């Protein structure tokens, strides 16, 4: 493959993909339209619970609140105009894709503190995006805006077209699976060809995974916790694998059984419940935000040193593992599933070195070069 430097985005509002260091190359993204000249017929996009919106031109900038759709858009080569708490996002996976660049200095960071709440409506006017990738329920919850405030922004700035799929929202199950929502995001930005390439790659990847899995009766149980694992606190927030939620998708993909299956789990659980369940594996959704050294120092070592935690079979057997979850779209899903496969099934998929960037090329479960080509539209 010819070595080229691909740029994911050079400004906060640019969505087309440029090629740097190759002046004669005029390659364009392979989606049906790159939005640069508005040369498309009006088209309607519908996303529950946001509703429908008709676009006269392909959106060229977007504002995103925390969720999976940022990774979905970036998987299509698009960089947001504004986002929240980037230190927790899975950008490190993009750094492992040959030639794919992103520039966070060009992205406005909004919100106060870790939760990115209570931001001012004026930010939306300042950014002036073409579309807001936000579930309106979540946006209103985060912002504490009134219904009138919501109507004002959607009327004066841009439509809300987002859907929260991490887990249920106030008892309402997610409307979409990850790839169902991803398909609509691709339609929104008119990048259907890239989406189809993603589907093909995803199917090939899942064939690799499924071919390597042990028989169903040999697959382990896992207790997954979505707010991390603090040994001293002794209170853990479960993320049941058996529920319809995107953040534990990798566990389902790997046939891992839910340690809480059939239990009425509400709120935090403590060591007593965890000891009763005594899962084969204990997991947290911190792969995106922590390095292997941080994980060992801040999670594994404290569990092994804790007088109660070390009685758990998973701790005793060295089966404390991690995955991504919160912001998981197509790119993050590949890296997360690969990492979890190696942690839980090393005999089948090879050993886990602690971080994705340390996996030898010969032991990778998917082709980083092909992912980079799809991200940049080099189909």
Buried (B, 14 or more C-beta within 10 A) or exposed (E): EEEBEBBBBBEBBBBBBBBEEBEEEEBEBBBBBBBBEEEBEEBEBEBEBBEEBEBEBBBBBBBBBBBBBBBBBBBBBBBBBBBBBEEBBBBBBBEBBBBBBBBBEBBBEBBEEEEBEEBEBEBBEEBEBBBBBBBBBBBBBBBEBEEEBBEBBBEEBBBBBBBBBBBEBEEEEBBBEBBEBBBBBBBBBBBBBBBBBBBEBBEEBEEBBEEBBEEEEEBBBBBBBBBBBBBEEBEBBBBBBBBBBBBBBBBBBBBBBBBBEEBEBEEBBEBEBBEEBBBBBBBBBBBBBBBBEEBBEBBBEBBBEBEBBEEBBBBEEEBBBBBBBBBBBBBBBBBBBBBBBBBBBEEEBBEBBBBBEEBEEEEBBBBBEBBBBBBBBBE
